[in-house]
């Protein structure tokens, strides 16, 4: 888990800092600790550990706070880690001056995760066009490689002005 994390909006990079880097450089800076870990990953127990153009790996483990009333890992945890790895796979293909947001995503849970099971969420870019990008994801056990869930996403690619 990263040491430094954002505790307020002021700790997060501003739009100018985001647009000044390529998407891959941004993710590399997160992994290296040059940028604070995003609050969602700190809260839910996952973080990026590997990045290349079109490919990102997150590591995580569901904790008690992600438990549903039936004592299992809530489906939202699967969705959050897969949305993050797939979106970041898209981000690695963005040029300076581009950002993205998730338009839609789908998750298929294949088997139940038990609490504290270490997993890798692997995001892979399928297509990046001028205004949209598509990626897929897999959630696999670190120890045995078992497939726990798959996902797919479509993201909107945007080019905001640096001053906005």
Phi and psi in radians as a Rosetta constraint file:
Dihedral C 1 N 2 CA 2 C 2 CIRCULARHARMONIC -1.069 0.35
Dihedral N 2 CA 2 C 2 N 3 CIRCULARHARMONIC 2.618 0.35
Dihedral C 2 N 3 CA 3 C 3 CIRCULARHARMONIC -1.378 0.35
Dihedral N 3 CA 3 C 3 N 4 CIRCULARHARMONIC -0.789 0.35
Dihedral C 3 N 4 CA 4 C 4 CIRCULARHARMONIC -1.656 0.35
Dihedral N 4 CA 4 C 4 N 5 CIRCULARHARMONIC 2.292 0.35
Dihedral C 4 N 5 CA 5 C 5 CIRCULARHARMONIC -2.480 0.35
Dihedral N 5 CA 5 C 5 N 6 CIRCULARHARMONIC 2.705 0.35
Dihedral C 5 N 6 CA 6 C 6 CIRCULARHARMONIC -1.268 0.35
Dihedral N 6 CA 6 C 6 N 7 CIRCULARHARMONIC 2.358 0.35
Dihedral C 6 N 7 CA 7 C 7 CIRCULARHARMONIC -2.045 0.35
Dihedral N 7 CA 7 C 7 N 8 CIRCULARHARMONIC -0.079 0.35
Dihedral C 7 N 8 CA 8 C 8 CIRCULARHARMONIC -2.658 0.35
Dihedral N 8 CA 8 C 8 N 9 CIRCULARHARMONIC 2.894 0.35
Dihedral C 8 N 9 CA 9 C 9 CIRCULARHARMONIC -1.039 0.35
Dihedral N 9 CA 9 C 9 N 10 CIRCULARHARMONIC -0.520 0.35
Dihedral C 9 N 10 CA 10 C 10 CIRCULARHARMONIC -1.155 0.35
Dihedral N 10 CA 10 C 10 N 11 CIRCULARHARMONIC -0.378 0.35
Dihedral C 10 N 11 CA 11 C 11 CIRCULARHARMONIC -1.394 0.35
Dihedral N 11 CA 11 C 11 N 12 CIRCULARHARMONIC -0.346 0.35
Dihedral C 11 N 12 CA 12 C 12 CIRCULARHARMONIC -1.415 0.35
Dihedral N 12 CA 12 C 12 N 13 CIRCULARHARMONIC 2.625 0.35
Dihedral C 12 N 13 CA 13 C 13 CIRCULARHARMONIC -1.071 0.35
Dihedral N 13 CA 13 C 13 N 14 CIRCULARHARMONIC 2.489 0.35
Dihedral C 13 N 14 CA 14 C 14 CIRCULARHARMONIC -1.439 0.35
Dihedral N 14 CA 14 C 14 N 15 CIRCULARHARMONIC 2.997 0.35
Dihedral C 14 N 15 CA 15 C 15 CIRCULARHARMONIC -1.035 0.35
Dihedral N 15 CA 15 C 15 N 16 CIRCULARHARMONIC -0.658 0.35
Dihedral C 15 N 16 CA 16 C 16 CIRCULARHARMONIC -1.079 0.35
Dihedral N 16 CA 16 C 16 N 17 CIRCULARHARMONIC -0.726 0.35
Dihedral C 16 N 17 CA 17 C 17 CIRCULARHARMONIC -1.181 0.35
Dihedral N 17 CA 17 C 17 N 18 CIRCULARHARMONIC -0.620 0.35
Dihedral C 17 N 18 CA 18 C 18 CIRCULARHARMONIC -1.197 0.35
Dihedral N 18 CA 18 C 18 N 19 CIRCULARHARMONIC -0.820 0.35
Dihedral C 18 N 19 CA 19 C 19 CIRCULARHARMONIC -1.236 0.35
Dihedral N 19 CA 19 C 19 N 20 CIRCULARHARMONIC -0.325 0.35
Dihedral C 19 N 20 CA 20 C 20 CIRCULARHARMONIC -1.335 0.35
Dihedral N 20 CA 20 C 20 N 21 CIRCULARHARMONIC -0.256 0.35
Dihedral C 20 N 21 CA 21 C 21 CIRCULARHARMONIC -1.949 0.35
Dihedral N 21 CA 21 C 21 N 22 CIRCULARHARMONIC 2.707 0.35
Dihedral C 21 N 22 CA 22 C 22 CIRCULARHARMONIC -1.231 0.35
Dihedral N 22 CA 22 C 22 N 23 CIRCULARHARMONIC 2.832 0.35
Dihedral C 22 N 23 CA 23 C 23 CIRCULARHARMONIC -1.075 0.35
Dihedral N 23 CA 23 C 23 N 24 CIRCULARHARMONIC -0.694 0.35
Dihedral C 23 N 24 CA 24 C 24 CIRCULARHARMONIC -1.105 0.35
Dihedral N 24 CA 24 C 24 N 25 CIRCULARHARMONIC -0.759 0.35
Dihedral C 24 N 25 CA 25 C 25 CIRCULARHARMONIC -1.075 0.35
Dihedral N 25 CA 25 C 25 N 26 CIRCULARHARMONIC -0.662 0.35
Dihedral C 25 N 26 CA 26 C 26 CIRCULARHARMONIC -1.075 0.35
Dihedral N 26 CA 26 C 26 N 27 CIRCULARHARMONIC -0.843 0.35
Dihedral C 26 N 27 CA 27 C 27 CIRCULARHARMONIC -1.150 0.35
Dihedral N 27 CA 27 C 27 N 28 CIRCULARHARMONIC -0.698 0.35
Dihedral C 27 N 28 CA 28 C 28 CIRCULARHARMONIC -1.069 0.35
Dihedral N 28 CA 28 C 28 N 29 CIRCULARHARMONIC -0.677 0.35
Dihedral C 28 N 29 CA 29 C 29 CIRCULARHARMONIC -1.165 0.35
Dihedral N 29 CA 29 C 29 N 30 CIRCULARHARMONIC -0.617 0.35
Dihedral C 29 N 30 CA 30 C 30 CIRCULARHARMONIC -1.095 0.35
Dihedral N 30 CA 30 C 30 N 31 CIRCULARHARMONIC -0.847 0.35
Dihedral C 30 N 31 CA 31 C 31 CIRCULARHARMONIC -1.083 0.35
Dihedral N 31 CA 31 C 31 N 32 CIRCULARHARMONIC -0.712 0.35
Dihedral C 31 N 32 CA 32 C 32 CIRCULARHARMONIC -1.346 0.35
Dihedral N 32 CA 32 C 32 N 33 CIRCULARHARMONIC -0.152 0.35
Dihedral C 32 N 33 CA 33 C 33 CIRCULARHARMONIC 1.463 0.35
Dihedral N 33 CA 33 C 33 N 34 CIRCULARHARMONIC 0.176 0.35
Dihedral C 33 N 34 CA 34 C 34 CIRCULARHARMONIC -1.347 0.35
Dihedral N 34 CA 34 C 34 N 35 CIRCULARHARMONIC -0.284 0.35
Dihedral C 34 N 35 CA 35 C 35 CIRCULARHARMONIC -2.143 0.35
Dihedral N 35 CA 35 C 35 N 36 CIRCULARHARMONIC 2.585 0.35
Dihedral C 35 N 36 CA 36 C 36 CIRCULARHARMONIC -1.211 0.35
Dihedral N 36 CA 36 C 36 N 37 CIRCULARHARMONIC 2.593 0.35
Dihedral C 36 N 37 CA 37 C 37 CIRCULARHARMONIC -1.116 0.35
Dihedral N 37 CA 37 C 37 N 38 CIRCULARHARMONIC 2.395 0.35
Dihedral C 37 N 38 CA 38 C 38 CIRCULARHARMONIC -1.130 0.35
Dihedral N 38 CA 38 C 38 N 39 CIRCULARHARMONIC 2.520 0.35
Dihedral C 38 N 39 CA 39 C 39 CIRCULARHARMONIC -1.010 0.35
Dihedral N 39 CA 39 C 39 N 40 CIRCULARHARMONIC -0.613 0.35
Dihedral C 39 N 40 CA 40 C 40 CIRCULARHARMONIC -1.071 0.35
Dihedral N 40 CA 40 C 40 N 41 CIRCULARHARMONIC -0.738 0.35
Dihedral C 40 N 41 CA 41 C 41 CIRCULARHARMONIC -1.207 0.35
Dihedral N 41 CA 41 C 41 N 42 CIRCULARHARMONIC -0.663 0.35
Dihedral C 41 N 42 CA 42 C 42 CIRCULARHARMONIC -1.128 0.35
Dihedral N 42 CA 42 C 42 N 43 CIRCULARHARMONIC -0.788 0.35
Dihedral C 42 N 43 CA 43 C 43 CIRCULARHARMONIC -1.102 0.35
Dihedral N 43 CA 43 C 43 N 44 CIRCULARHARMONIC -0.731 0.35
Dihedral C 43 N 44 CA 44 C 44 CIRCULARHARMONIC -1.731 0.35
Dihedral N 44 CA 44 C 44 N 45 CIRCULARHARMONIC -0.077 0.35
Dihedral C 44 N 45 CA 45 C 45 CIRCULARHARMONIC 1.435 0.35
Dihedral N 45 CA 45 C 45 N 46 CIRCULARHARMONIC 0.750 0.35
Dihedral C 45 N 46 CA 46 C 46 CIRCULARHARMONIC -2.561 0.35
Dihedral N 46 CA 46 C 46 N 47 CIRCULARHARMONIC 2.758 0.35
Dihedral C 46 N 47 CA 47 C 47 CIRCULARHARMONIC -2.796 0.35
Dihedral N 47 CA 47 C 47 N 48 CIRCULARHARMONIC 2.692 0.35
Dihedral C 47 N 48 CA 48 C 48 CIRCULARHARMONIC -1.313 0.35
Dihedral N 48 CA 48 C 48 N 49 CIRCULARHARMONIC 2.458 0.35
Dihedral C 48 N 49 CA 49 C 49 CIRCULARHARMONIC -2.195 0.35
Dihedral N 49 CA 49 C 49 N 50 CIRCULARHARMONIC -0.231 0.35
Dihedral C 49 N 50 CA 50 C 50 CIRCULARHARMONIC -2.664 0.35
Dihedral N 50 CA 50 C 50 N 51 CIRCULARHARMONIC 2.449 0.35
Dihedral C 50 N 51 CA 51 C 51 CIRCULARHARMONIC -2.633 0.35
Dihedral N 51 CA 51 C 51 N 52 CIRCULARHARMONIC 2.459 0.35
Dihedral C 51 N 52 CA 52 C 52 CIRCULARHARMONIC -2.586 0.35
Dihedral N 52 CA 52 C 52 N 53 CIRCULARHARMONIC 2.920 0.35
Dihedral C 52 N 53 CA 53 C 53 CIRCULARHARMONIC -1.001 0.35
Dihedral N 53 CA 53 C 53 N 54 CIRCULARHARMONIC 2.094 0.35
Dihedral C 53 N 54 CA 54 C 54 CIRCULARHARMONIC 1.416 0.35
Dihedral N 54 CA 54 C 54 N 55 CIRCULARHARMONIC 0.141 0.35
Dihedral C 54 N 55 CA 55 C 55 CIRCULARHARMONIC -2.586 0.35
Dihedral N 55 CA 55 C 55 N 56 CIRCULARHARMONIC 2.245 0.35
Dihedral C 55 N 56 CA 56 C 56 CIRCULARHARMONIC -2.438 0.35
Dihedral N 56 CA 56 C 56 N 57 CIRCULARHARMONIC 2.474 0.35
Dihedral C 56 N 57 CA 57 C 57 CIRCULARHARMONIC -2.114 0.35
Dihedral N 57 CA 57 C 57 N 58 CIRCULARHARMONIC 2.246 0.35
Dihedral C 57 N 58 CA 58 C 58 CIRCULARHARMONIC -1.858 0.35
Dihedral N 58 CA 58 C 58 N 59 CIRCULARHARMONIC 2.618 0.35
Dihedral C 58 N 59 CA 59 C 59 CIRCULARHARMONIC -2.064 0.35
Dihedral N 59 CA 59 C 59 N 60 CIRCULARHARMONIC 2.515 0.35
Dihedral C 59 N 60 CA 60 C 60 CIRCULARHARMONIC -2.936 0.35
Dihedral N 60 CA 60 C 60 N 61 CIRCULARHARMONIC 3.052 0.35
Dihedral C 60 N 61 CA 61 C 61 CIRCULARHARMONIC -2.668 0.35
Dihedral N 61 CA 61 C 61 N 62 CIRCULARHARMONIC 2.245 0.35
Dihedral C 61 N 62 CA 62 C 62 CIRCULARHARMONIC -1.205 0.35
Dihedral N 62 CA 62 C 62 N 63 CIRCULARHARMONIC 2.305 0.35
Dihedral C 62 N 63 CA 63 C 63 CIRCULARHARMONIC -1.830 0.35
Dihedral N 63 CA 63 C 63 N 64 CIRCULARHARMONIC 3.075 0.35
Dihedral C 63 N 64 CA 64 C 64 CIRCULARHARMONIC -0.931 0.35
Dihedral N 64 CA 64 C 64 N 65 CIRCULARHARMONIC -0.625 0.35
Dihedral C 64 N 65 CA 65 C 65 CIRCULARHARMONIC -1.093 0.35
Dihedral N 65 CA 65 C 65 N 66 CIRCULARHARMONIC -0.250 0.35
Dihedral C 65 N 66 CA 66 C 66 CIRCULARHARMONIC -1.739 0.35
Dihedral N 66 CA 66 C 66 N 67 CIRCULARHARMONIC 0.222 0.35
Dihedral C 66 N 67 CA 67 C 67 CIRCULARHARMONIC -1.403 0.35
Dihedral N 67 CA 67 C 67 N 68 CIRCULARHARMONIC 2.420 0.35
Dihedral C 67 N 68 CA 68 C 68 CIRCULARHARMONIC -1.583 0.35
Dihedral N 68 CA 68 C 68 N 69 CIRCULARHARMONIC 3.042 0.35
Dihedral C 68 N 69 CA 69 C 69 CIRCULARHARMONIC -1.100 0.35
Dihedral N 69 CA 69 C 69 N 70 CIRCULARHARMONIC -0.291 0.35
Dihedral C 69 N 70 CA 70 C 70 CIRCULARHARMONIC -1.652 0.35
Dihedral N 70 CA 70 C 70 N 71 CIRCULARHARMONIC 0.229 0.35
Dihedral C 70 N 71 CA 71 C 71 CIRCULARHARMONIC 1.347 0.35
Dihedral N 71 CA 71 C 71 N 72 CIRCULARHARMONIC 0.227 0.35
Dihedral C 71 N 72 CA 72 C 72 CIRCULARHARMONIC -1.840 0.35
Dihedral N 72 CA 72 C 72 N 73 CIRCULARHARMONIC 3.031 0.35
Dihedral C 72 N 73 CA 73 C 73 CIRCULARHARMONIC -1.309 0.35
Dihedral N 73 CA 73 C 73 N 74 CIRCULARHARMONIC 2.211 0.35
Dihedral C 73 N 74 CA 74 C 74 CIRCULARHARMONIC -1.096 0.35
Dihedral N 74 CA 74 C 74 N 75 CIRCULARHARMONIC 2.450 0.35
Dihedral C 74 N 75 CA 75 C 75 CIRCULARHARMONIC -1.020 0.35
Dihedral N 75 CA 75 C 75 N 76 CIRCULARHARMONIC -0.473 0.35
Dihedral C 75 N 76 CA 76 C 76 CIRCULARHARMONIC -1.098 0.35
Dihedral N 76 CA 76 C 76 N 77 CIRCULARHARMONIC -0.500 0.35
Dihedral C 76 N 77 CA 77 C 77 CIRCULARHARMONIC -1.182 0.35
Dihedral N 77 CA 77 C 77 N 78 CIRCULARHARMONIC -0.771 0.35
Dihedral C 77 N 78 CA 78 C 78 CIRCULARHARMONIC -1.001 0.35
Dihedral N 78 CA 78 C 78 N 79 CIRCULARHARMONIC -0.799 0.35
Dihedral C 78 N 79 CA 79 C 79 CIRCULARHARMONIC -1.094 0.35
Dihedral N 79 CA 79 C 79 N 80 CIRCULARHARMONIC -0.735 0.35
Dihedral C 79 N 80 CA 80 C 80 CIRCULARHARMONIC -1.150 0.35
Dihedral N 80 CA 80 C 80 N 81 CIRCULARHARMONIC -0.797 0.35
Dihedral C 80 N 81 CA 81 C 81 CIRCULARHARMONIC -1.228 0.35
Dihedral N 81 CA 81 C 81 N 82 CIRCULARHARMONIC -0.646 0.35
Dihedral C 81 N 82 CA 82 C 82 CIRCULARHARMONIC -1.226 0.35
Dihedral N 82 CA 82 C 82 N 83 CIRCULARHARMONIC -0.728 0.35
Dihedral C 82 N 83 CA 83 C 83 CIRCULARHARMONIC -1.024 0.35
Dihedral N 83 CA 83 C 83 N 84 CIRCULARHARMONIC -0.709 0.35
Dihedral C 83 N 84 CA 84 C 84 CIRCULARHARMONIC -1.160 0.35
Dihedral N 84 CA 84 C 84 N 85 CIRCULARHARMONIC -0.839 0.35
Dihedral C 84 N 85 CA 85 C 85 CIRCULARHARMONIC -1.211 0.35
Dihedral N 85 CA 85 C 85 N 86 CIRCULARHARMONIC -0.648 0.35
Dihedral C 85 N 86 CA 86 C 86 CIRCULARHARMONIC -1.214 0.35
Dihedral N 86 CA 86 C 86 N 87 CIRCULARHARMONIC -0.769 0.35
Dihedral C 86 N 87 CA 87 C 87 CIRCULARHARMONIC -1.089 0.35
Dihedral N 87 CA 87 C 87 N 88 CIRCULARHARMONIC -0.712 0.35
Dihedral C 87 N 88 CA 88 C 88 CIRCULARHARMONIC -1.214 0.35
Dihedral N 88 CA 88 C 88 N 89 CIRCULARHARMONIC -0.527 0.35
Dihedral C 88 N 89 CA 89 C 89 CIRCULARHARMONIC -1.084 0.35
Dihedral N 89 CA 89 C 89 N 90 CIRCULARHARMONIC -0.715 0.35
Dihedral C 89 N 90 CA 90 C 90 CIRCULARHARMONIC -1.088 0.35
Dihedral N 90 CA 90 C 90 N 91 CIRCULARHARMONIC -0.785 0.35
Dihedral C 90 N 91 CA 91 C 91 CIRCULARHARMONIC -1.027 0.35
Dihedral N 91 CA 91 C 91 N 92 CIRCULARHARMONIC -0.603 0.35
Dihedral C 91 N 92 CA 92 C 92 CIRCULARHARMONIC -1.112 0.35
Dihedral N 92 CA 92 C 92 N 93 CIRCULARHARMONIC -0.291 0.35
Dihedral C 92 N 93 CA 93 C 93 CIRCULARHARMONIC -1.696 0.35
Dihedral N 93 CA 93 C 93 N 94 CIRCULARHARMONIC -0.034 0.35
Dihedral C 93 N 94 CA 94 C 94 CIRCULARHARMONIC -1.390 0.35
Dihedral N 94 CA 94 C 94 N 95 CIRCULARHARMONIC 2.463 0.35
Dihedral C 94 N 95 CA 95 C 95 CIRCULARHARMONIC -1.485 0.35
Dihedral N 95 CA 95 C 95 N 96 CIRCULARHARMONIC 2.931 0.35
Dihedral C 95 N 96 CA 96 C 96 CIRCULARHARMONIC -0.953 0.35
Dihedral N 96 CA 96 C 96 N 97 CIRCULARHARMONIC 2.419 0.35
Dihedral C 96 N 97 CA 97 C 97 CIRCULARHARMONIC 1.585 0.35
Dihedral N 97 CA 97 C 97 N 98 CIRCULARHARMONIC -0.055 0.35
Dihedral C 97 N 98 CA 98 C 98 CIRCULARHARMONIC -1.945 0.35
Dihedral N 98 CA 98 C 98 N 99 CIRCULARHARMONIC 2.553 0.35
Dihedral C 98 N 99 CA 99 C 99 CIRCULARHARMONIC -2.331 0.35
Dihedral N 99 CA 99 C 99 N 100 CIRCULARHARMONIC 3.022 0.35
Dihedral C 99 N 100 CA 100 C 100 CIRCULARHARMONIC -2.431 0.35
Dihedral N 100 CA 100 C 100 N 101 CIRCULARHARMONIC 2.870 0.35
Dihedral C 100 N 101 CA 101 C 101 CIRCULARHARMONIC -2.542 0.35
Dihedral N 101 CA 101 C 101 N 102 CIRCULARHARMONIC 2.648 0.35
Dihedral C 101 N 102 CA 102 C 102 CIRCULARHARMONIC -1.261 0.35
Dihedral N 102 CA 102 C 102 N 103 CIRCULARHARMONIC 2.211 0.35
Dihedral C 102 N 103 CA 103 C 103 CIRCULARHARMONIC -1.520 0.35
Dihedral N 103 CA 103 C 103 N 104 CIRCULARHARMONIC -0.771 0.35
Dihedral C 103 N 104 CA 104 C 104 CIRCULARHARMONIC -2.798 0.35
Dihedral N 104 CA 104 C 104 N 105 CIRCULARHARMONIC 2.695 0.35
Dihedral C 104 N 105 CA 105 C 105 CIRCULARHARMONIC -2.587 0.35
Dihedral N 105 CA 105 C 105 N 106 CIRCULARHARMONIC 2.753 0.35
Dihedral C 105 N 106 CA 106 C 106 CIRCULARHARMONIC -2.306 0.35
Dihedral N 106 CA 106 C 106 N 107 CIRCULARHARMONIC 2.473 0.35
Dihedral C 106 N 107 CA 107 C 107 CIRCULARHARMONIC -2.231 0.35
Dihedral N 107 CA 107 C 107 N 108 CIRCULARHARMONIC 2.360 0.35
Dihedral C 107 N 108 CA 108 C 108 CIRCULARHARMONIC -2.032 0.35
Dihedral N 108 CA 108 C 108 N 109 CIRCULARHARMONIC 1.968 0.35
Dihedral C 108 N 109 CA 109 C 109 CIRCULARHARMONIC -1.513 0.35
Dihedral N 109 CA 109 C 109 N 110 CIRCULARHARMONIC 2.170 0.35
Dihedral C 109 N 110 CA 110 C 110 CIRCULARHARMONIC -1.704 0.35
Dihedral N 110 CA 110 C 110 N 111 CIRCULARHARMONIC -0.690 0.35
Dihedral C 110 N 111 CA 111 C 111 CIRCULARHARMONIC -2.611 0.35
Dihedral N 111 CA 111 C 111 N 112 CIRCULARHARMONIC 2.736 0.35
Dihedral C 111 N 112 CA 112 C 112 CIRCULARHARMONIC -1.271 0.35
Dihedral N 112 CA 112 C 112 N 113 CIRCULARHARMONIC 2.433 0.35
Dihedral C 112 N 113 CA 113 C 113 CIRCULARHARMONIC -1.617 0.35
Dihedral N 113 CA 113 C 113 N 114 CIRCULARHARMONIC 2.481 0.35
Dihedral C 113 N 114 CA 114 C 114 CIRCULARHARMONIC -1.657 0.35
Dihedral N 114 CA 114 C 114 N 115 CIRCULARHARMONIC 2.735 0.35
Dihedral C 114 N 115 CA 115 C 115 CIRCULARHARMONIC -0.991 0.35
Dihedral N 115 CA 115 C 115 N 116 CIRCULARHARMONIC 2.516 0.35
Dihedral C 115 N 116 CA 116 C 116 CIRCULARHARMONIC 1.150 0.35
Dihedral N 116 CA 116 C 116 N 117 CIRCULARHARMONIC 0.255 0.35
Dihedral C 116 N 117 CA 117 C 117 CIRCULARHARMONIC -1.333 0.35
Dihedral N 117 CA 117 C 117 N 118 CIRCULARHARMONIC 2.068 0.35
Dihedral C 117 N 118 CA 118 C 118 CIRCULARHARMONIC -1.235 0.35
Dihedral N 118 CA 118 C 118 N 119 CIRCULARHARMONIC 2.321 0.35
Dihedral C 118 N 119 CA 119 C 119 CIRCULARHARMONIC -2.311 0.35
Dihedral N 119 CA 119 C 119 N 120 CIRCULARHARMONIC 2.756 0.35
Dihedral C 119 N 120 CA 120 C 120 CIRCULARHARMONIC -1.977 0.35
Dihedral N 120 CA 120 C 120 N 121 CIRCULARHARMONIC 2.311 0.35
Dihedral C 120 N 121 CA 121 C 121 CIRCULARHARMONIC -1.859 0.35
Dihedral N 121 CA 121 C 121 N 122 CIRCULARHARMONIC 2.027 0.35
Dihedral C 121 N 122 CA 122 C 122 CIRCULARHARMONIC -1.868 0.35
Dihedral N 122 CA 122 C 122 N 123 CIRCULARHARMONIC 2.055 0.35
Dihedral C 122 N 123 CA 123 C 123 CIRCULARHARMONIC -1.825 0.35
Dihedral N 123 CA 123 C 123 N 124 CIRCULARHARMONIC 2.343 0.35
Dihedral C 123 N 124 CA 124 C 124 CIRCULARHARMONIC -2.296 0.35
Dihedral N 124 CA 124 C 124 N 125 CIRCULARHARMONIC 2.203 0.35
Dihedral C 124 N 125 CA 125 C 125 CIRCULARHARMONIC -1.254 0.35
Dihedral N 125 CA 125 C 125 N 126 CIRCULARHARMONIC 2.288 0.35
Dihedral C 125 N 126 CA 126 C 126 CIRCULARHARMONIC -1.748 0.35
Dihedral N 126 CA 126 C 126 N 127 CIRCULARHARMONIC -0.629 0.35
Dihedral C 126 N 127 CA 127 C 127 CIRCULARHARMONIC -2.805 0.35
Dihedral N 127 CA 127 C 127 N 128 CIRCULARHARMONIC 2.385 0.35
Dihedral C 127 N 128 CA 128 C 128 CIRCULARHARMONIC -2.265 0.35
Dihedral N 128 CA 128 C 128 N 129 CIRCULARHARMONIC 2.056 0.35
Dihedral C 128 N 129 CA 129 C 129 CIRCULARHARMONIC -1.882 0.35
Dihedral N 129 CA 129 C 129 N 130 CIRCULARHARMONIC -2.899 0.35
Dihedral C 129 N 130 CA 130 C 130 CIRCULARHARMONIC -1.180 0.35
Dihedral N 130 CA 130 C 130 N 131 CIRCULARHARMONIC -0.643 0.35
Dihedral C 130 N 131 CA 131 C 131 CIRCULARHARMONIC -2.182 0.35
Dihedral N 131 CA 131 C 131 N 132 CIRCULARHARMONIC -0.202 0.35
Dihedral C 131 N 132 CA 132 C 132 CIRCULARHARMONIC -2.418 0.35
Dihedral N 132 CA 132 C 132 N 133 CIRCULARHARMONIC 2.808 0.35
Dihedral C 132 N 133 CA 133 C 133 CIRCULARHARMONIC -2.497 0.35
Dihedral N 133 CA 133 C 133 N 134 CIRCULARHARMONIC 2.650 0.35
Dihedral C 133 N 134 CA 134 C 134 CIRCULARHARMONIC -2.233 0.35
Dihedral N 134 CA 134 C 134 N 135 CIRCULARHARMONIC 2.399 0.35
Dihedral C 134 N 135 CA 135 C 135 CIRCULARHARMONIC -2.473 0.35
Dihedral N 135 CA 135 C 135 N 136 CIRCULARHARMONIC 2.852 0.35
Dihedral C 135 N 136 CA 136 C 136 CIRCULARHARMONIC -2.243 0.35
Dihedral N 136 CA 136 C 136 N 137 CIRCULARHARMONIC 2.823 0.35
Dihedral C 136 N 137 CA 137 C 137 CIRCULARHARMONIC -2.485 0.35
Dihedral N 137 CA 137 C 137 N 138 CIRCULARHARMONIC 2.714 0.35
Dihedral C 137 N 138 CA 138 C 138 CIRCULARHARMONIC -2.345 0.35
Dihedral N 138 CA 138 C 138 N 139 CIRCULARHARMONIC 2.444 0.35
Dihedral C 138 N 139 CA 139 C 139 CIRCULARHARMONIC -1.932 0.35
Dihedral N 139 CA 139 C 139 N 140 CIRCULARHARMONIC 2.006 0.35
Dihedral C 139 N 140 CA 140 C 140 CIRCULARHARMONIC -2.225 0.35
Dihedral N 140 CA 140 C 140 N 141 CIRCULARHARMONIC 2.551 0.35
Dihedral C 140 N 141 CA 141 C 141 CIRCULARHARMONIC -1.140 0.35
Dihedral N 141 CA 141 C 141 N 142 CIRCULARHARMONIC 2.414 0.35
Dihedral C 141 N 142 CA 142 C 142 CIRCULARHARMONIC -1.188 0.35
Dihedral N 142 CA 142 C 142 N 143 CIRCULARHARMONIC -0.769 0.35
Dihedral C 142 N 143 CA 143 C 143 CIRCULARHARMONIC -1.243 0.35
Dihedral N 143 CA 143 C 143 N 144 CIRCULARHARMONIC -0.697 0.35
Dihedral C 143 N 144 CA 144 C 144 CIRCULARHARMONIC -2.145 0.35
Dihedral N 144 CA 144 C 144 N 145 CIRCULARHARMONIC -0.077 0.35
Dihedral C 144 N 145 CA 145 C 145 CIRCULARHARMONIC 1.297 0.35
Dihedral N 145 CA 145 C 145 N 146 CIRCULARHARMONIC 0.105 0.35
Dihedral C 145 N 146 CA 146 C 146 CIRCULARHARMONIC -1.043 0.35
Dihedral N 146 CA 146 C 146 N 147 CIRCULARHARMONIC 2.456 0.35
Dihedral C 146 N 147 CA 147 C 147 CIRCULARHARMONIC -1.502 0.35
Dihedral N 147 CA 147 C 147 N 148 CIRCULARHARMONIC 2.119 0.35
Dihedral C 147 N 148 CA 148 C 148 CIRCULARHARMONIC -1.790 0.35
Dihedral N 148 CA 148 C 148 N 149 CIRCULARHARMONIC -0.552 0.35
Dihedral C 148 N 149 CA 149 C 149 CIRCULARHARMONIC -2.850 0.35
Dihedral N 149 CA 149 C 149 N 150 CIRCULARHARMONIC 2.745 0.35
Dihedral C 149 N 150 CA 150 C 150 CIRCULARHARMONIC -2.215 0.35
Dihedral N 150 CA 150 C 150 N 151 CIRCULARHARMONIC 2.838 0.35
Dihedral C 150 N 151 CA 151 C 151 CIRCULARHARMONIC -2.669 0.35
Dihedral N 151 CA 151 C 151 N 152 CIRCULARHARMONIC 2.884 0.35
Dihedral C 151 N 152 CA 152 C 152 CIRCULARHARMONIC -2.529 0.35
Dihedral N 152 CA 152 C 152 N 153 CIRCULARHARMONIC 2.668 0.35
Dihedral C 152 N 153 CA 153 C 153 CIRCULARHARMONIC -2.531 0.35
Dihedral N 153 CA 153 C 153 N 154 CIRCULARHARMONIC 2.676 0.35
Dihedral C 153 N 154 CA 154 C 154 CIRCULARHARMONIC -2.117 0.35
Dihedral N 154 CA 154 C 154 N 155 CIRCULARHARMONIC 2.274 0.35
Dihedral C 154 N 155 CA 155 C 155 CIRCULARHARMONIC -2.096 0.35
Dihedral N 155 CA 155 C 155 N 156 CIRCULARHARMONIC 2.601 0.35
Dihedral C 155 N 156 CA 156 C 156 CIRCULARHARMONIC -1.598 0.35
Dihedral N 156 CA 156 C 156 N 157 CIRCULARHARMONIC 2.248 0.35
Dihedral C 156 N 157 CA 157 C 157 CIRCULARHARMONIC -1.732 0.35
Dihedral N 157 CA 157 C 157 N 158 CIRCULARHARMONIC 2.253 0.35
Dihedral C 157 N 158 CA 158 C 158 CIRCULARHARMONIC -2.240 0.35
Dihedral N 158 CA 158 C 158 N 159 CIRCULARHARMONIC 2.737 0.35
Dihedral C 158 N 159 CA 159 C 159 CIRCULARHARMONIC -2.237 0.35
Dihedral N 159 CA 159 C 159 N 160 CIRCULARHARMONIC 1.351 0.35
Dihedral C 159 N 160 CA 160 C 160 CIRCULARHARMONIC -1.267 0.35
Dihedral N 160 CA 160 C 160 N 161 CIRCULARHARMONIC 2.804 0.35
Dihedral C 160 N 161 CA 161 C 161 CIRCULARHARMONIC -1.253 0.35
Dihedral N 161 CA 161 C 161 N 162 CIRCULARHARMONIC 2.514 0.35
Dihedral C 161 N 162 CA 162 C 162 CIRCULARHARMONIC -1.034 0.35
Dihedral N 162 CA 162 C 162 N 163 CIRCULARHARMONIC -0.563 0.35
Dihedral C 162 N 163 CA 163 C 163 CIRCULARHARMONIC -1.464 0.35
Dihedral N 163 CA 163 C 163 N 164 CIRCULARHARMONIC -0.098 0.35
